[in-house]
Amino acid sequence: MSEQTPPPDQGAQQQSEIVLNDKSANSAYSNFARVTATPEEVIVDFGLNPNPFMQGKQEVVVTQRLIMNFYTAKRLLSALGMTLQRHEATFGSVELDVRRRAQLLPGGAAAIRQ
């Protein structure tokens, strides 16, 4: 009995095509995110901070919570990283320090107070 080798395409891993149906997706704006984790899952809370420049204690209402395994979290990290790289290549660096970002605006910090 002779052993047959599969054709080259059969042994290769096939890529699946994913088609998204977003008809029932909820959209929400978030300017706040908090990431926590358990040994099994990553939890990402999203919310809207109505006073991002306010000093002291403030309450942010969590409006969306995503819970995912670490495999999905790592794929999300990669996708977000690639998206940010493309954005920065096109539009320039995304400044995270709000004070420095205010200085870059026309009118400087005064533009934020208005």
Residue pairs with C-beta under 8 A, 6 or more apart in sequence:
26 64
28 46
28 63
28 64
29 48
30 46
30 47
30 48
30 63
30 64
31 48
31 49
31 52
32 46
32 47
32 48
32 49
32 52
32 60
33 44
33 45
33 46
33 47
34 44
34 45
34 62
35 42
35 43
35 44
35 45
36 42
36 43
36 45
37 43
40 69
40 70
41 67
41 68
41 69
41 70
42 67
42 68
42 69
42 70
42 72
42 73
43 65
43 66
43 67
44 65
44 66
44 67
44 68
45 62
45 64
45 65
46 62
46 63
46 64
46 65
46 66
47 60
47 61
47 62
47 63
47 64
48 60
48 61
48 63
49 58
49 60
51 58
52 98
53 98
53 112
68 76
84 94
87 94
88 94
95 101
95 104
99 109
102 108
102 109
102 111
102 112
103 109
105 111
105 112
